[in-house]
Amino acid sequence: MEKYNKLLRNITELIEKSLFTSKDVKKEVEDSIKLKLEIIANKLNLVSREEFEIQKKLIEKLKNEITKLKGERKKKITKAKKS
C-alpha cells in the first residue's frame, strides 16, 4: 500500500510540474508573439487609431481650406477678366 501511495505522489508531482511548465511555455509563447508583432508593426510604421483619426481630421481641414482658396482664386481671376 505504501508503494502505491508513493507512486501516486510521484505521479501527482509529475503532473503538477508539467502543468506549471505548460503554463510557463504558454506565457513564453505569448510574450514571444507579442514581441514579434511589435517588431513588425514598428517596421511597417503603423500608427495608433487615435493618431490616424487626428491626421484624418487635419487632412480634411486642409482639404477644405484648399477648396476655399481655389474658389477665391477663381473669383479674383473672373473679376480681373471682367475689368
ChimeraX attribute file (.defattr): number of C-alpha atoms within 10 A of each C-alpha:
attribute: neighborCount
match mode: 1-to-1
recipient: residues
	/A:1	6
	/A:2	7
	/A:3	8
	/A:4	9
	/A:5	10
	/A:6	11
	/A:7	12
	/A:8	12
	/A:9	12
	/A:10	12
	/A:11	12
	/A:12	12
	/A:13	12
	/A:14	12
	/A:15	12
	/A:16	12
	/A:17	12
	/A:18	12
	/A:19	12
	/A:20	12
	/A:21	12
	/A:22	12
	/A:23	12
	/A:24	12
	/A:25	12
	/A:26	12
	/A:27	12
	/A:28	12
	/A:29	12
	/A:30	12
	/A:31	12
	/A:32	12
	/A:33	12
	/A:34	12
	/A:35	12
	/A:36	12
	/A:37	12
	/A:38	13
	/A:39	12
	/A:40	12
	/A:41	12
	/A:42	11
	/A:43	9
	/A:44	9
	/A:45	8
	/A:46	12
	/A:47	11
	/A:48	7
	/A:49	9
	/A:50	9
	/A:51	10
	/A:52	12
	/A:53	12
	/A:54	11
	/A:55	12
	/A:56	12
	/A:57	11
	/A:58	12
	/A:59	12
	/A:60	12
	/A:61	12
	/A:62	12
	/A:63	12
	/A:64	12
	/A:65	12
	/A:66	12
	/A:67	12
	/A:68	12
	/A:69	12
	/A:70	12
	/A:71	12
	/A:72	12
	/A:73	12
	/A:74	12
	/A:75	12
	/A:76	12
	/A:77	11
	/A:78	11
	/A:79	10
	/A:80	9
	/A:81	8
	/A:82	7
	/A:83	5
